[in-house]
Amino acid sequence: LQSAMAAEGAAPFGYATLHTGAKMPLIGLGTWQSGPGEVEAAVFDAIEAGYRHIDGAAAYQNEKEVGAGIKRAIDAGLVTRSDLFVTSKVWPGPCGGGVDAVRDALTQTLSDLGDAVGYLDLYLIHWPFFLKHGCAMPPSEDDKLGYDAAAYAAVWAGLESEVAAGRVRHIGCSNVSNRKLATLLTTATVPPAVNQVESHPCLAQTKLIDFHAKKGVVVTAYSPLGSPGRPARLRGDDDPHPMGDERIVAIAEELGVSPAQVLIAWQMRRGVVVIPKSVTKSRIIENLASCAVVDRLTDAHMATIAELDQQFDESVEHRGRLVKRSLWPRATTSTAEVWEDDWEPPADDA
């Protein structure tokens, strides 16, 4: 990991090195659930504070405001476009429409983000479970196409064409298991740079991170704080609450920082890119200051945090997940089939 100053007076942050040699900031601003009238200011405040990585998606329905926040920061002389790392994602619906629909989806995303952005540093397939193109949301069972390796490879070829066209610098996956990644790598001409998955101490994703590292794929963690602001429809009585765990709180008190900063720093110390979401300026700044906590986490702290992991505890129904099964597979698809946590690579692929 390479350390750099995000901005004068800001805490240093590290970079993950992608397969091209490009540098991806280890911390970025997440924009899921950042609503109208909030996200433009949040993006500007983040860049002003020192962030250089903005994570978005067409499905978040706020890319026009994300682009406006970036343009405002560029116009203010805070950054140039080349200083920034901008991510978006294509939704499973367009994926179900094939390569042409993916091209159209990217065109719409770039239009929404505006000329100040112009291209994407990273474009992800949001889910590996496709929906019928143009279907209503939430999708009916008939609209759910599920996972199909050949269809995924065909969409991937469409993303590769956008790299060749220069509209996208890197392409990647989201919510993809080790097994699905291994399958993709057998056909991909341009390898995935990143896989974005749910990860927090209750779902550490250690096997996934290790396998991806062997394949040269960087992992980004979403919901790194346990997604405390997620909507009620995504909550469950047995959900993990890593930020409130007494072990996390004790480490935070020992270091004189917040529990959120401990969770963010833990990911960065593991070399995992992390994208905490906030629209509150003080929290945006506080989250970035987690960079100064990374080197203060001791091996003993890391061992304590590792105790929270439930991913391979068969006595825990959902194994630490906030996203229990996902919204998009057919109802007949089991949790094990969706996430494939226990899959082991062949001996010659380990």
Secondary structure, 3 states (H helix, E strand, C coil): CEEEECCCCCCEEEEEECCCCCEEECECEECCCCCCCCHHHHHHHHHHHCCCEEECCHHHCCHHHHHHHHHHHHHCCCCCHHHCEEEEEECHHHHHCCHHHHHHHHHHHHHHHCCCCCCECEEEECCCCEECCCCCCCCCHHHEEECCHHHHHHHHHHHHHHHHHCCECCEEEECCCHHHHHHHHCCCCCCCCEEEEECECCECCHHHHHHHHHCCCEEEEECCCCCCCCCHHHCCCCCCCHHHCHHHHHHHHHHCCCHHHHHHHHHHHCCCEECCECCCHHHHHHHHHHHHHHHHCCHHHHHHHHCCCCCCCCCCCCCCCCCCCCCCCCCCCCHHHHHCCCCCCCHHHC
